[in-house]
Amino acid sequence: MFETAPIEPQPWYRSTPILLLASLLFPPLGLVLLLSHPVADPQKKILGSLGIVALGLTYGVLIFGFPSAFVSSPADAHYDELERQRAAQRASEPERASQPAPDQPVAASTTPGAANPGLSQPAPATAAVAAKPVRNYWTEFRGPGRAGRYDEAEVLTAWPKAG
């Protein structure tokens, strides 16, 4: 008289506990399972999708941090301070142009020990300047042409006993 169709068992991936577990552990999978669920009505699918997307965004912020476009980091204050100091240096450049260049020898006083009474003779300023290379010579890895040769000044091979 009354015949009922046999109820087919629902696959495991269509059950509500699996849908909730997948949504919590891996939100994209939960979103796919929710949207492919045949029984859920459209209103529940829309609200569930919004909740899963919000959960996924929360996980993303927790894992990768908040996007730097919205939040200023402590490094930004450091870079702002650095740029302020650079601007101050550029503004003081004309003042330094009137001073003598550091690689030009400074005239020594004629009286020995006048600048520093503890010294008997002033130190020669030209020796320090001569030891300094005139140009920026070693700018590449292993030097010019990457040959590993230094041809700028004579390298000492015999050291004095005093060091």
Salt bridges, closest charged atoms under 4 A:
GLU81 OE2 - ARG84 NH2 2.43
GLU83 OE2 - ARG86 NH1 3.07
GLU93 OE2 - ARG96 NH2 2.43
GLU140 OE1 - ARG146 NE 3.51
ASP151 OD1 - ARG149 NH2 3.18
GLU152 OE1 - ARG135 NH2 3.45
